[in-house]
Amino acid sequence: MEGVSVRKIKKICVFCGANSGKDVAFVNAAFYLGEVLGKRKIDLVYGGGKLGLMGCVSTAVAQHERQVLGIIPSAFTVNNLVGETCGKEIKVATMQERLVMMMELSDAFIALPGGFGTLEELFQMISWAQLSVHNKPIGVLNINGFFNGLLSFVDHAVKQEFITPRARKILISATTADELVDKLQAFRFESDPALSKLKWSPSSSQKEKLDLTLRL
């Protein structure tokens, strides 16, 4: 990365499946990502619990003595539905509150293989970056081509002029954890001149949660 300015990343939020998936490579990659974060002294923010890939990455980060923060809706904690969070846990009321807190507390975002929930979180962060709600890097760890179809679809949407080439640059991809973290650190946000003028006002509540109400 010689000659490239490096973004300081202290906390990365990882979105991933509460299942382990069919391919053992997903589990191995999740553990290795946690090792990479730990060795680079990067703390983890994630969705809480210990199921599936979420448990793999959080366990690996904790084993390297880095901080782990699980942000989890209270509904998931009933009857120990998702298992014990590996590290500190913050309970929230809603899925939206969870995602906003993840955005506020993280310096970058990584998606591992997962289902609808993982995809929702990934694209919500991309959409908020496009709207200049945040300017933090976002990447997918494309293990064994898991995200090939998704990346092809995004490129197709660019060709059909529903996604701009500038917005396409928001989504980073790599096949190894080391390469992906390097790319996140080298990322330079290029905002849309029109969308960057949007005013997103903070909430007036005592908790000062982010209010994503658009002020024109």
C-alpha positions in Angstrom: 0.0 0.0 0.0 3.0 2.3 -0.6 2.0 5.8 -1.7 -1.7 5.2 -0.6 -3.1 7.1 2.3 -4.4 4.7 5.0 -7.7 5.3 6.8 -7.5 4.7 10.5 -9.9 1.9 11.3 -10.4 1.0 15.0 -13.8 -0.8 14.8 -15.3 -2.9 12.0 -18.9 -4.0 11.9 -19.3 -7.5 10.4 -22.7 -8.6 9.0 -23.0 -12.3 8.4 -25.2 -15.3 8.8 -26.6 -16.8 12.0 -26.1 -20.1 10.1 -22.7 -21.7 9.2 -23.7 -22.4 5.6 -23.1 -25.5 3.5 -19.4 -24.9 2.7 -16.9 -25.3 5.6 -14.9 -22.6 3.8 -17.4 -20.1 5.2 -16.6 -21.1 8.7 -12.9 -21.1 8.2 -13.0 -17.7 6.5 -15.1 -16.2 9.4 -12.6 -17.5 11.9 -9.7 -16.1 9.9 -11.3 -12.7 9.5 -11.6 -12.6 13.2 -7.9 -13.4 13.5 -7.0 -10.7 11.0 -9.0 -8.1 12.9 -7.3 -9.2 16.2 -3.8 -9.1 14.8 -4.4 -5.6 13.4 -5.8 -4.5 16.7 -9.3 -3.8 15.3 -12.3 -4.2 17.5 -15.5 -5.9 16.4 -19.1 -4.7 16.3 -21.7 -7.3 15.3 -25.2 -8.5 15.8 -24.7 -10.4 19.0 -25.1 -14.0 20.0 -22.9 -17.0 19.1 -24.8 -18.7 16.2 -23.3 -19.5 12.8 -20.7 -17.3 11.3 -21.5 -14.5 13.8 -20.2 -16.8 16.5 -17.1 -17.7 14.6 -15.9 -14.2 13.9 -16.7 -12.9 17.4 -15.0 -15.8 19.1 -11.8 -15.3 17.0 -11.7 -11.6 17.7 -12.1 -12.2 21.4 -9.4 -14.9 21.4 -7.0 -12.2 20.2 -8.0 -10.0 23.2 -9.8 -7.3 21.1 -13.1 -5.8 22.2 -16.3 -7.4 20.9 -19.6 -5.5 21.0 -22.9 -7.2 20.2 -25.8 -5.0 19.4 -29.0 -7.1 19.6 -32.7 -6.5 19.6 -34.3 -7.5 23.0 -36.7 -9.9 21.2 -33.7 -12.1 20.3 -32.6 -12.5 23.9 -35.8 -14.2 25.0 -35.2 -17.9 25.9 -31.6 -17.5 24.9 -32.6 -17.6 21.2 -29.2 -16.7 19.7 -26.9 -17.8 22.5 -24.6 -15.7 24.7 -22.8 -12.7 23.1 -19.0 -13.0 23.1 -18.2 -9.7 24.7 -20.2 -6.7 25.7 -23.8 -6.6 24.7 -26.2 -3.7 24.0 -29.9 -4.4 23.8 -32.1 -2.3 21.5 -35.8 -2.2 20.8 -35.8 -2.5 17.0 -33.8 -3.8 14.1 -33.6 -0.2 12.7 -32.2 1.1 16.0 -29.7 -1.7 15.9 -28.5 -0.8 12.4 -28.2 2.9 13.3 -26.1 2.2 16.3 -23.9 -0.2 14.3 -23.3 2.7 11.8 -22.5 5.2 14.5 -20.1 3.0 16.4 -18.1 1.5 13.5 -15.4 2.8 11.2 -16.1 0.3 8.4 -18.3 -2.6 7.4 -17.7 -6.1 6.1 -20.4 -8.6 4.9 -19.7 -12.3 5.0 -22.0 -14.9 3.5 -25.5 -14.7 5.0 -29.2 -14.5 4.2 -31.8 -11.8 3.8 -30.8 -10.1 7.1 -27.2 -9.8 6.0 -28.2 -8.5 2.6 -30.6 -6.0 4.2 -27.8 -4.7 6.5 -25.3 -4.5 3.6 -27.5 -2.6 1.2 -28.8 -0.3 3.9 -25.3 0.8 4.7 -24.6 1.2 1.0 -27.8 3.3 0.5 -26.9 5.5 3.5 -23.4 6.0 2.1 -24.8 7.0 -1.3 -27.0 9.5 0.5 -24.0 10.9 2.4 -25.4 9.8 5.8 -22.0 8.4 6.4 -18.7 8.1 4.4 -17.4 4.8 5.8 -16.0 2.0 3.6 -18.1 -1.1 2.9 -16.9 -4.4 1.6 -17.9 -8.0 1.0 -15.7 -11.0 1.6 -16.3 -13.1 -1.5 -15.6 -16.5 -0.2 -15.6 -19.2 -2.9 -17.6 -16.9 -5.2 -20.5 -16.6 -2.8 -21.2 -13.0 -3.8 -20.5 -13.4 -7.5 -24.1 -13.3 -8.4 -24.8 -10.2 -6.3 -21.8 -8.3 -7.7 -22.9 -9.2 -11.2 -26.4 -7.9 -10.5 -25.0 -4.6 -9.2 -22.9 -4.3 -12.3 -26.0 -5.0 -14.4 -27.9 -2.3 -12.5 -25.0 0.1 -13.4 -25.3 -0.8 -17.1 -29.0 -0.3 -17.0 -28.4 3.2 -15.4 -30.1 2.6 -12.1 -26.8 2.8 -10.2 -24.2 5.4 -11.1 -20.6 4.4 -11.6 -19.7 6.7 -8.7 -22.2 4.9 -6.4 -20.9 1.5 -7.6 -17.5 2.4 -6.1 -19.1 2.3 -2.6 -19.2 -1.5 -2.6 -15.7 -3.1 -2.3 -15.0 -6.8 -2.7 -12.1 -9.1 -2.1 -11.5 -12.8 -1.8 -9.3 -12.8 1.3 -9.7 -11.0 4.6 -6.2 -9.4 4.4 -6.9 -7.9 1.0 -10.4 -6.7 2.0 -9.1 -4.9 5.1 -6.3 -3.3 3.0 -8.9 -2.0 0.6 -11.1 -0.7 3.3 -8.2 1.2 4.8 -7.3 2.7 1.3 -10.9 3.6 0.5 -11.6 7.3 -0.5 -15.2 8.3 -0.4 -16.5 10.1 -3.5 -19.8 11.7 -2.7 -22.4 12.7 -5.2 -22.3 16.5 -5.4 -26.1 16.8 -5.3 -26.7 14.2 -2.6 -23.8 15.5 -0.4 -25.9 18.7 0.1 -28.7 16.8 1.8 -29.1 17.7 5.5 -29.5 14.9 7.9 -30.4 16.3 11.3 -29.6 14.5 14.6 -32.5 13.6 16.9 -33.4 16.0 19.6 -34.0 13.1 22.0 -31.9 12.8 25.1 -30.2 9.7 23.7 -29.2 11.7 20.6 -29.9 8.9 18.2 -29.5 9.6 14.5 -32.7 10.8 12.9 -32.7 9.8 9.2 -35.4 12.3 8.3 -34.5 14.2 5.2 -34.5 18.0 5.6 -34.8 19.7 2.2 
